[in-house]
């Protein structure tokens, strides 16, 4: 219910018992083709007790396609990981391997950080 309050537009006071609020719809983004995507790959240790993870950011598209890409990367690297807030998190330092996998799949890849 709290989510509905955030998406209300043109909120007015009304004594009409049949008044209905207009809600702002979240539009699903269409997945761009692989060669149009620019993915950033970086290593992160912050708030992870010194353990390294590889982050893949910048994917534009539907959540299902992002999950599929994350599943593919996890299986090819043989490690665990997750997808949170549009970012793929792979356990361990696998930046070079992931960059090679993404390049062979046709993505444009940019290395971020050292």
Backbone bond lengths (Angstrom), bond angles and torsions (degrees), N, CA, C in turn:
res aa  C-N    CA-C-N  psi(-1)  N-CA   C-N-CA  omega(-1)  CA-C   N-CA-C  phi
1 X - - - 1.434 - - 1.523 110.66 -
2 X 1.328 118.09 -34.37 1.452 120.73 179.11 1.520 110.16 -65.09
3 X 1.305 116.86 -31.83 1.457 121.02 179.81 1.521 110.62 -66.00
4 X 1.320 117.56 -35.99 1.452 121.25 179.12 1.521 111.33 -66.51
5 X 1.318 118.40 -35.49 1.450 121.36 -179.99 1.524 110.88 -63.55
6 X 1.310 117.45 -37.26 1.454 121.84 -178.46 1.524 111.48 -68.84
7 X 1.300 118.14 -29.60 1.450 121.52 -174.28 1.523 113.63 -94.00
8 X 1.328 118.81 5.50 1.455 121.05 -179.63 1.518 109.77 -73.43
9 X 1.320 115.68 136.56 1.455 120.47 174.92 1.515 108.80 -122.11
10 X 1.308 117.07 154.86 1.460 122.95 -178.75 1.528 111.45 53.16
11 X 1.333 117.28 48.06 1.454 121.95 -178.37 1.526 108.39 -73.60
12 X 1.294 115.45 126.04 1.459 122.16 178.34 1.523 108.63 -136.16
13 X 1.313 115.38 163.96 1.460 120.02 174.79 1.519 107.59 -88.27
14 X 1.299 116.82 133.81 1.446 119.88 -179.93 1.521 109.70 -143.51
15 X 1.330 114.97 140.28 1.457 120.19 176.02 1.517 111.14 -94.65
16 X 1.311 116.94 -0.72 1.457 122.43 179.05 1.527 108.79 -70.93
17 X 1.332 119.04 119.99 1.469 120.01 -178.91 1.534 112.57 -68.65
18 X 1.329 117.63 -18.89 1.462 120.77 179.80 1.525 112.71 -97.71
19 X 1.341 117.50 13.55 1.459 121.01 -178.31 1.523 109.67 -69.81
20 X 1.308 116.03 134.43 1.465 120.98 177.87 1.518 109.89 -120.90
21 X 1.307 116.09 135.54 1.455 121.04 178.28 1.521 110.16 -74.44
22 X 1.322 115.61 150.68 1.457 121.02 171.35 1.516 106.92 -93.38
23 X 1.309 116.55 133.41 1.452 120.83 -179.02 1.508 109.89 -110.66
24 X 1.331 114.43 142.69 1.455 121.50 177.11 1.525 107.67 -80.08
25 X 1.318 116.86 119.19 1.458 121.72 -177.56 1.527 109.84 -84.98
26 X 1.321 116.54 135.49 1.460 120.59 173.91 1.517 107.91 -81.48
27 X 1.321 115.86 118.61 1.458 119.73 -178.72 1.526 109.93 -83.41
28 X 1.311 115.67 135.48 1.456 120.30 177.03 1.528 108.64 -76.39
29 X 1.324 115.10 131.23 1.447 119.39 179.97 1.508 109.78 -82.81
30 X 1.319 115.52 136.81 1.448 120.26 177.25 1.518 109.19 -76.11
31 X 1.309 116.89 142.33 1.447 121.01 -179.46 1.526 109.87 -75.18
32 X 1.317 115.32 127.48 1.458 121.08 177.74 1.521 109.41 -74.82
33 X 1.336 118.34 154.55 1.468 119.52 175.14 1.530 110.25 -64.88
34 X 1.319 115.81 157.61 1.465 120.93 -174.69 1.524 112.85 -56.05
35 X 1.334 118.08 -41.73 1.461 119.64 -176.26 1.528 112.64 -72.85
36 X 1.324 118.80 -12.03 1.464 122.40 177.76 1.526 112.05 -94.90
37 X 1.314 118.19 -7.83 1.461 122.74 -178.69 1.532 109.66 -87.82
38 X 1.332 117.00 138.60 1.458 122.28 172.30 1.522 107.23 -117.26
39 X 1.317 116.01 106.67 1.461 121.39 -177.80 1.517 109.65 -100.71
40 X 1.331 116.42 137.04 1.460 122.30 176.86 1.518 108.34 -103.94
41 X 1.334 116.09 129.59 1.466 122.08 -178.31 1.522 107.54 -115.37
42 X 1.335 116.87 126.44 1.457 120.40 -178.79 1.519 111.11 -144.91
43 X 1.336 114.97 162.39 1.458 122.51 177.44 1.529 107.41 -103.27
44 X 1.334 116.34 139.36 1.457 120.21 -178.72 1.524 109.44 -135.98
45 X 1.343 116.11 142.31 1.462 121.96 176.03 1.524 111.76 -125.85
46 X 1.315 117.26 -5.84 1.464 120.93 -173.31 1.528 111.51 -66.06
47 X 1.313 116.04 134.76 1.462 124.87 178.05 1.524 112.70 57.22
48 X 1.333 115.95 31.09 1.467 120.23 178.93 1.525 111.46 -130.23
49 X 1.315 116.23 22.82 1.466 123.37 178.09 1.523 112.05 55.68
50 X 1.319 117.61 38.17 1.461 122.44 175.60 1.509 114.40 84.22
51 X 1.313 118.87 -4.94 1.462 121.18 179.75 1.521 109.74 -82.93
52 X 1.323 116.03 141.31 1.453 121.08 -176.41 1.520 111.55 -89.80
53 X 1.322 114.58 143.38 1.455 121.82 170.95 1.518 107.84 -133.76
54 X 1.316 116.05 154.00 1.450 122.18 176.63 1.527 107.48 -103.47
55 X 1.330 116.05 126.91 1.458 121.71 -179.16 1.525 109.41 -108.01
56 X 1.321 116.81 137.25 1.462 123.08 175.03 1.520 106.27 -119.22
57 X 1.340 116.60 114.69 1.455 122.52 -176.32 1.518 109.91 -119.17
58 X 1.331 115.69 161.40 1.454 121.30 171.51 1.513 115.15 97.63
59 X 1.317 119.24 9.24 1.459 121.15 179.30 1.516 109.49 -72.91
60 X 1.322 116.63 130.16 1.462 121.66 178.84 1.519 107.67 -112.89
61 X 1.325 116.33 115.77 1.454 119.07 178.90 1.508 112.33 159.65
62 X 1.310 114.57 -167.26 1.452 121.56 -177.55 1.525 110.99 -74.45
63 X 1.322 115.14 154.06 1.460 121.36 -178.33 1.529 111.56 -63.64
64 X 1.321 117.17 -34.23 1.465 120.27 -179.45 1.529 111.42 -65.55
65 X 1.336 116.78 -39.04 1.458 120.68 178.65 1.525 110.70 -68.87
66 X 1.334 116.86 -35.71 1.458 121.01 176.92 1.524 110.36 -65.28
67 X 1.332 116.59 -42.44 1.464 120.25 177.97 1.523 111.25 -62.96
68 X 1.324 116.67 -39.52 1.464 120.71 179.25 1.530 111.19 -64.47
69 X 1.334 116.47 -41.91 1.464 120.13 177.30 1.523 110.64 -64.29
70 X 1.327 116.86 -42.47 1.467 120.82 177.86 1.519 111.98 -61.99
71 X 1.318 116.56 -41.32 1.471 120.75 178.99 1.523 110.67 -64.17
72 X 1.329 116.72 -40.96 1.461 120.86 178.71 1.527 111.08 -63.21
73 X 1.335 116.88 -45.67 1.466 120.48 -179.40 1.522 111.61 -64.58
74 X 1.334 116.92 -41.24 1.464 119.89 179.29 1.515 111.31 -63.52
75 X 1.323 117.22 -41.23 1.466 119.52 -178.02 1.527 111.41 -71.27
76 X 1.341 117.93 -37.34 1.466 120.02 -179.96 1.523 112.21 -71.83
77 X 1.337 116.82 -29.02 1.469 119.99 177.26 1.525 111.83 -88.17
78 X 1.323 117.31 -17.11 1.458 121.28 178.79 1.515 113.13 72.02
79 X 1.330 117.14 32.31 1.460 121.22 -178.89 1.525 109.53 -133.97
80 X 1.309 115.61 176.68 1.455 121.17 177.84 1.514 111.06 -91.99
81 X 1.298 114.71 175.52 1.454 120.06 178.61 1.507 110.44 171.48
82 X 1.331 115.58 -174.59 1.453 121.01 -178.78 1.521 109.92 -154.61
83 X 1.318 115.69 171.67 1.453 122.43 175.43 1.516 106.69 -124.46
84 X 1.338 116.88 117.68 1.459 121.80 179.98 1.514 109.29 -133.86
85 X 1.323 116.77 129.12 1.457 123.85 173.51 1.527 112.74 52.01
86 X 1.308 116.67 41.59 1.456 120.93 176.82 1.508 114.70 79.55
87 X 1.320 118.34 10.20 1.465 122.84 -179.69 1.522 108.47 -120.46
88 X 1.336 116.06 132.54 1.465 120.88 175.83 1.522 107.15 -90.16
89 X 1.325 117.24 127.38 1.457 123.09 179.96 1.521 107.68 -114.25
90 X 1.341 116.11 117.64 1.465 122.78 178.59 1.522 108.23 -111.28
91 X 1.328 117.56 130.63 1.461 121.46 -178.36 1.524 110.35 -70.19
92 X 1.327 115.76 131.96 1.465 121.28 176.34 1.520 112.29 95.65
93 X 1.327 114.67 172.03 1.458 122.15 -179.51 1.530 108.78 -92.61
94 X 1.326 116.78 92.46 1.465 122.78 -178.90 1.521 110.92 -123.42
95 X 1.341 116.99 29.76 1.461 121.19 -173.42 1.526 112.40 -59.04
96 X 1.332 117.79 -48.97 1.470 120.15 -177.09 1.526 111.78 -65.23
97 X 1.318 117.06 -42.40 1.463 121.05 179.56 1.528 111.09 -64.27
98 X 1.333 116.59 -42.26 1.456 120.80 179.81 1.520 110.92 -66.82
99 X 1.335 116.71 -38.85 1.460 119.75 178.11 1.526 110.68 -62.44
100 X 1.323 117.24 -40.92 1.468 120.65 177.57 1.528 111.38 -64.03
101 X 1.334 117.13 -42.87 1.465 121.66 179.96 1.529 110.30 -62.77
102 X 1.329 116.28 -45.09 1.463 120.22 -179.06 1.530 111.80 -66.13
103 X 1.324 116.63 -37.86 1.468 119.87 178.96 1.521 111.01 -65.96
104 X 1.327 117.74 -39.50 1.467 119.92 178.99 1.528 111.27 -68.82
105 X 1.344 116.89 -26.10 1.468 120.90 176.23 1.525 112.28 -81.38
106 X 1.327 117.47 -5.47 1.456 120.97 175.18 1.521 115.22 98.11
107 X 1.324 118.19 7.55 1.461 121.04 178.94 1.527 110.07 -81.58
108 X 1.339 116.18 151.52 1.453 121.14 169.59 1.518 105.91 -87.27
109 X 1.338 117.27 129.05 1.456 121.22 -172.46 1.518 109.14 -124.07
110 X 1.324 116.01 137.80 1.454 122.18 177.03 1.517 108.76 -124.83
111 X 1.336 115.90 129.56 1.464 121.30 178.81 1.528 107.87 -85.79
112 X 1.326 116.14 127.01 1.458 121.41 -178.59 1.527 108.43 -112.27
113 X 1.315 116.59 132.78 1.464 121.30 -179.97 1.518 111.00 86.79
114 X 1.351 114.89 178.17 1.466 123.75 -175.87 1.421 114.59 -45.99
